[in-house]
Amino acid sequence: MGVHRMWGELKMEKDSSFKLLLVLFWGVFVGCGLCLENEDSDTAVYIVTLKQAPISHFYSELRVKGHHHHHHSKNQGSGNFSRLDKPSNISHKHGHHASSISRMHDSLLRKIFRGEKYLKLHSYHYLINGFAVLVTPQQAFKLASRREVSNVILDFSVRTATTHTPQFLGLPLGAWAQEGGFETAGEGIVIGLIDTGIDPTHPSFSDNTPERHYPVPEHFSGICEVTRDFPSGSCNRKLVGARHFAASAITRGIFNATQDYASPFDGDGHGTHTASIAAGNHGIPVVVAGHHFGYASGMAPRSHVAVYKALYKSFGGFAADVVAAIDQAAQDGVDIINLSITPNRRPPGVATFFNPIDMALLSAVKAGIFVVQAAGNTGPSPKSISSFSPWIFTVGASTHDRVYGNSIVLGNNITIRGVGLAPGTDSMYTLVMAIHALNDTAANDMYVGECQDASSFNQTLVQGNLLVCSYSVRFVLGLSTIKQALETAKNLSAAGVVFYLDPFVIGFQINPTPMRLPGIIIPSANDSEILLQYYNSSLDQDEVTKKIIRFGAVACISGGLKANFSLSAPKVMFYSARGPDPEDSFLDDADILKPNLVAPGNSIWAAWSSGGMESVEFEGEDFAMMSGTSMAAPHIAGLAALIKQKFPSLSPAAIGSALSTTASLYDNNGGPILAQRAYANPDSNQSPATPFDMGSGFVNATAALDPGLIFDTSYSDYMSFLCGINGSAPVVLNYTGESCGASTMNGTELNLPSITISKLNQSKTVQRTLINIAGNETYAVGWSAPYGVSINVTPARFFIASGQQQVLNFVFNATKNNTAPSYGRIGLFGNQGHVINIPLSVIVKISYNTTNS
């Protein structure tokens, strides 16, 4: 059988001590975050790769030739459809190979462990050939010393990291119009989301479009699991696949079935939210807390969604389960993978790129899948990026131009801005502080001012007045909730609620919160102080008993239900992780630009799961407003679907190039895009964004569908890059089963749509090759050089015919000695209107003249 062709001909009997170095490395590195709660406390989950090739190596030829069709009847009606409801143990495409590989894994484990206890969790067979297994360190050593085994790595943990954004991105008149309107935008493309699952009952994922034919794409062969909370019929022609992966989590004894659901159902909310940003249906009304906020649409409203749940509400997730999800998504034939997750720690070893998730994604890219990952919410410090590899498209988060804000006008005519998706009051009302309205039975509780319990208060003092409550760290931790305080106010017949910030809540961004009553949260400690001073100075107190005679402070709340569109946007959010890209755990910088791009990630309205608990303010709602790089990534996954629909033959790198070279550098006021630089008061700590903040810039959806020229990079280029890393040859062989040949390249030689030089020692020549996917055009080259660097580009002008290639040579010379990063740009300006933007970043510069003059 072809699958059993061993890579043994290479006769590379690698030194098992090298494989074990990796084991020890991960062990030390991940430390006790992974210690297990079971009785054999020294067992752990290891991800094991075998030398033999995985299935996709034998199928990649078929995929290319288009023999990727499956002969099951496609039911075009909207009735229940049996194909998707097949139980997951029925074999389908590649099934017999998969089960034979799985049996081979079992017999190898039996042979190695001869009656010892072990537990196999996953067999990986499509992108990588290997398995995840629960064993002791001694057994891991046994595995690593076997000839068949190439790699043994300790499992590690990962974490998770829109309504108006289609308008802000210009989709209705731009990208959607080019694809024939929203009715067809993204048609035929399947987006695979590796996340917390999905709520299949949400209208954003209904396939009820009687007026249009909506077949499941021929090239997709995924299935839907059927369980009690994900019943038969949950999937349809929109939601075409759904599975969950939790074996690694379950073995650790931290899986909570009541919260986490052993099914694709979303018990968190995050997965439903990201799926609807990428491909939610068009025109779904957003109604939250009884208020109407407009209509939601995904970026590619006609694309299909396949969900691979590997993240869970109560603990996040583990690499072993994520790799299983990636492997399955690729085998099912998704076109795009969206990962709104990042590792909790920087991977150790020869290079950050060599970790099981990035390497599984490299195989996915080899299979033609475009891979999008959130940059991480670990900003704003340099090198905080959590997505490393050049084959992954890494997305940071920016604001967009819609903000919800409300304000409160005090009786002394001071206006304070706040947040709250809440109605306003029609006139001035008396302010009564919760701690001044206690009844005799109120417990002497230091948190009573958070208004969590109506029975503590005297209703006659509160009714008809504005109740003033404190917002402390307990709200951030979920110990107190806005919802409960609103319940208290309602029970006491208050006219509304005002929350002032406890001075200890620093660096926490308060999201707009839906409220049925008039209300406001004052998100700044200084403004809260102003409110309290006015309140206290207006109190009439008995001089002897200090008893309050009269509450003198009054205020009027203006509503926060209407959005404002005046802000200068986009700007890079403080939490969005920043470059440069760390090449290894010694923090050497890679010659690779991260993030690749920024997209809207702040205050994004999108679908919410009926079981969604992640954001307690939105519990029980159909939509939620969330912020994070997790929200930015699926914007790009959806826009990539539009590009793939228009140019079906573009490689993953070419799709990334189209998004990058067309990105915008300016905000909607025409100034440079700004980046927030601090947690505290982010809007007063900002400066123009550099490529390490925003990559190539802010996504421009319309331009990305007509990029003119593209930079392409192949799987073999990525392999040559990995082989060029010092000491990497054994690791490359371990992960890919391929030996490093003579051809290696460094990061600057990869044909990326950016140039990043971590160390410019006097002079460097960089080459780029462009392909014209538009009509014939003549381009002029312009540039602005980074500080301390001079640039020469040849040719400075060129004509390029449709479908032709052009090589550009860039010579960089260091003119100053300097270790601070400096930035520039190269622009290619076509006479048919195409503009190609190439960001330049040079970190360390060493010029000729190094004498101590």
N, C-alpha and C positions, 0 to 999 in steps of 0.2 A: 504493500500500500504506500502511495506516495508520501503520506504524512510521516511515515517512519524513516524517511531519508535522514540519516544522522549528519550532524555537522562534524562528525568524527574525522572526516578526511583531513581536517585542518590539523589534526594531531597536536592540538594546543593543550597539552596536559598542564593546565594553569596551576600555579602554586595555590593550594587551598588556603595558605595563611593569608593571601591577599583577600580572598573572599571573606575570610573571618574578620579581617581588619574592618571591613564594612560592618559586619555584625556588631563588633565591639563598639565601633564608632557610633552607630545609631543607638546602641544600648546606653552608652555614656551620655549621648547627646539628649536623647528623649527623656532620660532619667526616670523618675518615678511617676511621671505623668501617666505612665502606662502600666503601673503595677496592678496586678489583677486582684479581684476581690475573692477569687475562689480558693479552695483549700490548698491546691498545689501552688503556693504563692509564687514559685519561681518559674511557672510556665508563662509564655508570652506568645503573641501572634507574630509569625515571621512570614514575609512575602518571599517565595522561592521561585527563581527563574531557571528553566532548564535550557541546555544548549541547543536542543532540537528546534527546528523552525516551527512557528505557529501556523495555523490554517491560512491566515490572510496572505501569507507568502505564496500559497498555491492558488489563491483565488484572485490575486490582483490582476493577473493576465486576463481572467474572465471578465472582471469588472470593466477593464478598459475596452474589451471587444464588445461590451454591451450584452453579454449573455447573462444579464443580471435579472432576467424576468422570472417570475414565479407563476406557476400554473395553478393558482387557485381562483375560483370564480370571484370576481369583484362584484359585490352586491351594490348597486348604485342607489337603492332605496334608502330611506332613513330608518328602516326597521332595525331590530336587534341584529348584530351581525356576527355570525358564528365564528368567522375567521379570527376575530379579535378575542373572542371569549374562549379560545382553546386553552385548556389548562396548560401551565407552563412546562409540564413534563413531556408533552407530545413533541417529537422531534420535528424540526422544519429544516429550512435551508442549512446546509453543512451539518445537520443534526447528527448523522451517523459518524462523521469525522469527530465531532465534538465529544460524543459519548465514548468513542474509542480512545481519545486522548485522556478523557477523564478516567477511564478504566486503567490506562497506562500509568497515570499518576498514582492511582490506588495501589497497583501492584508494586510500583517502585517504593512507595512508603512502607508497604508490608514487608518487602524484601530488606529495606534498610533497618526497620525498627523491630523486626522479628518478635512480635508479641508484646512489645512495650506499648504504653498508652500514648495515643496522639489523637488529634482531631483535625481532619481536613475541613476547611471552611468554604473555600471557593476553588474551582479549577478554572484557570484562565486558559483559553485555547485559541482565541481569534487573533488578537494583536500581539500577545506574548504567550509563550508556552510555559506554564508554571502553575503554582497554587499558593494559597494562603493556608497555614497550618499552625495549630496551637501545640507547642512543644516546650521542653525545658531547654536551657542554654546548652546542656550537654548534647541533647538531640540535635540542636541547631548546628553544633560543631560536626556531628556525624553527617548531617545533610551536606554541609559545606565541603566536606572532604571527598564527596562522591564525584566520580568522573562525569556523570550525567548532569550534575548541577553546576550552573554558572554563577549564581548569585543568591545570597541569603541576606535579607534586610529586615530589621525590626520594624513592625508596623508603627505608624505615628498618627497623631490626631490632626484634624482640620476643622475649620469653622466657617460659618457663612460671612461672609463679608457685608401707567402714566396717562394723564388725560390731556394735558395741554401740550406735552412735548411734540406730538406730530405737527402742530401748528408752528411751534418755535423752530422746528427743524425744516419747516417749509414743505412738508410732505404732500399736503392736498394738491397744491398747484405745481409741485416739483416732481419728486421721485414717483409718487403714486400716479400722477398724470402720465408720466412716461411709460408706466406699466399698464395703462388702460384704466386708471382709476382705482380706488380702494377695493372695488369688487374683485379685482384680479391680482392685487399687489402681493407678490410672494407665492403665487400659485405653483404647485408642483414641488415645493421645497419642504423638507422635514427638518425641524429644529429639535435637537435632543437637549433636554435640560437635566443636568445632574444637580439635584437640589433636595428640598424637603418634601417632594411629592406634589400632588395637585388635588384640588377639589373638583371632581368631574361634573358636579351639578351646576357649576357657575355658568351664567349666560355667556361669559366671554369665550367659552369653549364649546358652545352649542354648534351643531352642524346643520341647523335648520335653515337652509337656503333653497327653498323649493324652486325658485326661478332659475337657479344655476346648477349645472352639472358639477359635482365636486368629488371626483374619484380619489381614492387613496393612491399616492404615487406607486407606480409599478416597482420601483427599485427598493421599496421599503418592505421589510418582512417581519417587523416586530410584533409582539403580542401584548395582550393585557392580562395581568393576573386577575383572578376572580377570588375575592374574599368577602367576608361578611360586611366589612365596611367599604368594600370596593366591588359592589355586586355586578353580575352579568349585565351588560348594557351600559356600563359606565363609559366605555369608549365609544367613539363614533368616527365620522370621517374627518373631523377636526383633530380630536385627541386620538391619535392612531396607535399609541403604544404606552404601556405603563407597567413598571416593575419596581420592586424594592430590593435593596441589598443591605443586610444588617448582620451578617454572620459574625463579623469581627466584633461588633458592638455587643451582640447577644452573649458571645463567649465571655466577655468581660463582666457579665452580670450587671451591666448598667442600663440595659434596655428596659424601658417601662412601657409595657404593652398598652396600658390605658391611655397614656399620653402620646406615645410615639407611633402607635398603629403599625402592626406587622403587615403592612399593605402599602400600595402607592398613595393612599389617602394622606393629605397634608394636614398634620396636626399642629402645624406651626404658623403657616400663612406665607412664609418667605417664598416657597416654590410656586404657589399659585400667583403671587405678585410678579415674580420674574417672568413666568411663562406668559402672563397677559401683556407685559411690556413688550416682549419679543413678537408675539403673534396673536394677542387677544382679538376677538371680533371687533368690527368697527361699529361705533355708535351705540354703545351700551350705557344707559343712564347711570350716573354716579350719585346715589342718594345715601347720605350718611347722617345719622342722628336726626333723621327727618328733614334734612336740608339737601337741596339739589345743587350739585357742583359742576354740572356739565356732562359731557359724554366721553367715554373712554374708548381708545382704540390702541391696538398694538402697532408696532412699526411695520409688520408684514401681516396685515389682517387676514390674508388668504392662505398663509403658510399653515402647515400641519405641525402639531406638537407631539413629541414623544417624551415621556417622563421617566427618569431613572432615579429613584429616590435612594440617596445614600447619606442623607443628613437628617438629623432628628432633633426635635425640640429640646429634649432634656440634656443632651450632651454634645451636640455637634456631630462629628463623624470620624471615620478612620480611613487611612489610605487604602487598606486592603479592600474595603467595600467600595471606595471611589474607583479604584482600578477595575474592579469587577464591573462596575456600572459603565465605565468608558469602553471596556472590552465588548460588552453587550451592545452598546449603542452603535459602535462601529460595525459589528456583525449584522445588526438590523438594517444598516444602510442609511443612517441619518446623514444629512448633508452638512450640518453645522452642529457643533457641541458648545453649549454655554455652561461655564462653571462659575457660579457666583460664590466660589469658595477658595480659600487660600490656606496653606499649611500654618500651623501655630508657631512653628519655629523655622529658622533658616536651615536647609539641609546641610549636613556636614560632608566631608569627603573631598575628592579631587576637585569637584565643581558643583555649584548649586543645581546645575542642569540635570545632574545624575540623581534623580529621585524617582520613585516608582510612578508618581502621577505624571511628571513631565515626560518621562520616557514612554509611558503608555500613550500620551498625547502625540508624541513624535510618530508612533506607529499609526495613529489616527490620521495625521497629516499625510503620511505616506499613502494611506488609503483614499486620499482626496478630500478629507473632511476639514473644514475651516474651524479653528478652535479659538474661542473667546474666553478670557478669564478676567475676573475683577482684579484690580491692582492691589486691593486690600485697604482696610480702614485704619492703617497704622501711621498715617502722616502726622504732622507735616515735616518731620525731620528728614534730612538727606539719607538715602540708602534704606528707606523704610519699606521699599517695594517688596511684595511677597509673591510675585509672578516673574519668573526669571528667563525663560528660554526664548530664543529668537523665532521658533516655530509657533509660539503662542501669541495671540493678539491680546495685549494687556490694556485694560481700559480704566482710566481714572474718572473721578466724579467732579462734575461742575454744577453750578446753579443753572437754572433757566430763568426766563424773565417774568414768571408769574409768582407773585408772593401773596400770601394771605397775612394781613396784619390787622390788629384792631388797636384801639387806644382808649385811655380813660382820662376824662377831663376832671380835675379836682376843683373843689369850691374856690380855691385861691387862684384859679385860672391857669394852673400848670397842666400841660398835656403830657402823659406818659405813654410810650408805645408798648405794645405787648403782643402776645400770640393767643390764638383761640379761635377755632372755627365756630363762632357763637354769635347769636343775635345780640343787638345792643339794647340799651334801655331808652325809653322815650323821653325821660327827663332826669333831673337830679334826685338821687336817693341818699338816705343817711348811711354812712359806713359804720358797721359794728364789728369789732374784732372778736373772733371766736373766743379768745381767752377772757373777754369781758362779758360773755353771755352764758357763762357756765351756770348750771343749776346746783342745788345743794348736794345732789347725789353724784355729781361728776367725780370720777376717780382722780386722784392727784397724779395725773399722768403727764409726763413732759411732752407727749406727742398730741395732746388733746387739741392743740391749735391747728392740727392738720384736718380737722372736721371729718374724721372717719366714722364717728358714731353719734347719731342724732340724739340718743338718749342722754348725752352729757349736757345738752343745752336747754336754755330757757326760751321756749318758743315765743313768748310775748315780747322779748327783747329783739328777736331776730326777724319776726314776720314783717314783710313789706320793706325790709332794709337790705342793703348789700352786705353779705357775710364775708368777712376778711379772714382768709386761712393762710397758713404758712406752707410753703412748698420746700420740703427738705430732701436730703439724700435718700430718705426712705421711699420717695416717689420713684427715684432713679432705680432703686433696687426692687421695686414692685411690692414693697411692704405696705405702702399706702397708694391709693389711686385717685385720680381726678374723678373717675366715675363714682366712687364711694362718697367723695366730698359733695358732688352734685346731688346725689341721693339724699344726703343730710340736708342740704339747702332746700331741696324740694319738700322734704318732710316737715321742715320748719317754716314753710311758706315764705322763704326769702325771695327778694326781688331779683337776686343774682349773686354771683360769687366772684371775689377778687383774690387771686393767689399772689402773695409776695414771696420773693426768693430768700430763703434762708442763706445767710452769708457763706455757709460752708459748701454750697453747691457751686463748684468752680469747674469751668472747662467742660460743662455738659450742655449739649445743645438741646433745648426743649423744642420738640416738634409741635406744630400746630395740632391742637387736640379738639375733637368735635364735642360740642356741649349743646344740650337742648335748651338750657336756661341761658339768659345773658351772663357772660363771664369773660374773664381775661386772666392770663398768666403774665406777670411782669418778669421777663427773663433776665433782668440785670439787677445785681445787688445794689448798685448806686441808685437806680430808680426806685427800688424797693425802699431804700433808706429815705428818699424824698417823700414817698407816700406815708411812711410811718411817722416822720417828723410832723407832717401836716395833720395827721390823725391825732397824734398825742397833744399837739398844741391846741387842738380844737375841743379837747375833752373838758367838761366842767366836773371837777372833783371836789368832794367835801374836804376841807383842809385838814380836819382832824382824823376822820375815819378813812380817808382816801377813797370813799365809795363814789362811784360815778353817778353824778346827778343828771348829766345830759351828754348825749353823743352829738358833737357839733359838726363833725366832718361830713361833707356831702360829695358825691361824684356822679358822673354820667358815663356810661360805657358806650362807645360807638362800635357798631357790629364788625365782625371779621369774616362775614360770609362771602363778601365780594372780593374778587382778586384784583390786585393792582399789577400793571404791566410796565412800570416805569423804570425798573432797575437797570443798571448797566450789567448786562449778562452776556455771555456766560463768565463765571469766574471759578477758579479751581478751589474746591472746598478744603478747609484745613485738614480734614481727616483723610483726604485722598493720598494714598501712599506715593512716595517720591523716589526718583532715581538718585544717583546712578545705580545701575544694575550690579549687585555684588556677585562677583564670579565665584567666590568661595568663602568659607567661614573665616578666613583671615581678612576678609573684606577687600580683597583686590577688586578693582572695578573691571567689569567686562566691557568690551568694545561694542556694546549693544545698547540701543536706546530703549529704556523703559521709563514710564509707561509708553505705549505706542500712540495713545490718543486719549482725549477726554470726551465724555458724553454726559447728558443730563443725569444727575444722580441724587439731587437734593429735592426733598418735598415732592415726591412722585406719587400721584394717585394711580393705583392699579388694583386689580382684583384681589380679594381676600378670601381665605378659606372659612367655611362655616365652623370649622373646628380650630380656627387660627387663634393662637394664644400668645404669639411672640410679642405683640404690641397690645397691652391690655386695654388701651383707650379704644381700640377698634374691635374688641371682642363682640362677636355676634353681628358685625356689619358685613356687607358684601364687598366693600372697597376700603382700602386703607392708604394713608399717606406715609411713605417710608423714605428714608434717606440712606445713602451709602454707595460704595463702588459696586455693590451687589445689584443696585438698580441701574447703574450705568452700563454694565456689560450686556444685558439683554437688549438694550437699545441697539447696540452694535450687531448682536446676533441677528436681530430682525432686519436691520439695514443690509447686512451681508446677504440675507435671503433675497432681497430685491436685486442686488448685484448679480448673484448667481442665477437668478431667473433671467436677467437680461443677457448675461454672458455665461452660458452653461459650461463652457470648456475652460474657464479660468481656474488656475490652480489656487490652493489656499493662500499661498504667498502673494499671488497677483490680486486676489480680493483684498488682502491687507494693504497692498500697495495702493489700490484705487482709493481706499478709505484714507490712507495717510497723506498721499501727495496732494489731495484736494482739500485738506483740512483748513479751517479758518484760523487766522492769527489775531483777529480783531473782535472786540465785543460789539454789541448792537449800537453803541454810541460812536463807533469808529476808532476807539482807542485800543491800545494793546490789551489782550486778555490779562487780568490780574490773578494772582494766586494768594490765597490767605496763608499767612505764615505762623499763626499761633492759635492755640485753643481758646485762650481767654481773649475776649473782644476781637474776634477774627477780622471784623470789617475795618478796624483801625490799624491792623497789622497786615498790610498787603502790599505787594509790589509786582511789577510785570512778571508774568509766568515765563519760565525757561523751559527748554525741552525736557529737563528732568522733572518738571511739574506737570507738563501737559503733552509730552511727546511731540508729535507733529502739529498738534493744535486741537481745536474743537471740531467735531465731526460736521461735515457739510454733505447732507444726504443727496442733494440734487447733483452737485458736482461729482460725487463719487460714482454716479451712474454714467459719467462721461469723462473719464480721467485723461483721455488722450494717450499718454505713455504709461507703461507699467514696468516695475522692477520685478522680475521673477526669480524665485529661489527654489531649488529642487530638494528632494529628500537627500540625494547624494551630496549636495552642498552642505546640508546640516551635518551629515555624517563626517565629511572632511573637516568641518569646523570642530566637532567633538574630538576627532582624532588629533587635531592640532593642539589640544590642551595637554600640558606637560603631565606625563604619567597616566594618561587616560586609556591607553590601548586595552588593558585588561578589563576595565569597566565597560568600555564600549562593547567588547566581545560578550561580556556577561549579559548586558541588557538586550543587545540586538542580535546576537548570534553571528555578527559579521566582523571579520577581522579588518583592522585599519590597514589600508594600503599605503602606497607611497604618497598619494596626493592628500595633503592637509592644507587647511587655510586658517588664517586667524579671523577674529571677529570683524575687522575692518574690510576683509575681502569678501564677506558674505554680500550678496547683491541686494542689500536692504535699501528701503527708501529713505534712509537717514545715514549720517556718518558720525560715529562716536569714537574718539581716540582717547583712551585712558592715559596714554603717555606718549607725547610727541617728542621724541629724542632727535632734535635738530630738524630732520626732514622725513616726510613720508609721502609716498604716492599711493593713491586709492583709485580703483577703477570701478565704474558702474556700467551695466549694460541695460539699455532701455528697449522695450518693444512697443511699436505703435499699434494700438488697437482702434484708432480712429482713422480718418482720411489722411491724404498727403498733407504735410505741414512743414513750415520752416520755423525753427526755434532759435531764439537768442538766449544766451546764458548770462545771468547777472548774479552778483553775490555780495554779501557783507561778511567780512572776515571776523572771526572771534578775536577778542583782545589778545595781543601777544603772538598773533599768527598771521602770516601772509599766505594768500591762495593764488594759484594759477590754474585755470581750467582750459583744457583743449578737447575738441574745438569750441570756440566761443560762439559759433553759429553753425547750424547744420540743417540740411533738408532731410526729412525722413518720410519715405513712402509708406502707405498703409501696409501693415503686416511686416515691415522691415525692422531691423535692429540697428542700434547706434551705440558705440562704446564711448564713454566720456572718461578722461583722465584728470584727476585732481591732484595737484602737488601742494602739500602743506609744509610751510617752513616756520619754525619757532623763531620769533624775533625778540622774545623776552624770556627770562627765567621766571616761572610763576607756577604755583601749585593750585591756585583757585580755578574752578571750572570757568571757561568762557565760551560764549555761544555765538553762532552766526547762522546764515542761511544761504542756500543756493536756490535761485529761482530760474526755471526754464519757461520762457514766455513764447507761446506759439502764435503764429499770425492768424490762426483760426479760433483764437480765444482760449485755448487750453493753457493752464498755468500749473506747473509742477513745483511743489514746495519741498525742499530737502533740508531738514534741520541739521546743523553742525554743532557738535559739543566736543571741546578739547579740555581735558582736565589738567594733567601735568605737562608743562612746557619747559624744555631744556634747550636753550639756544647755543650757538657756537661759542659765543664769548662768555666763558664761565670763569675767567680770571677774577680774582678779588680786586677789581679796580677801585 
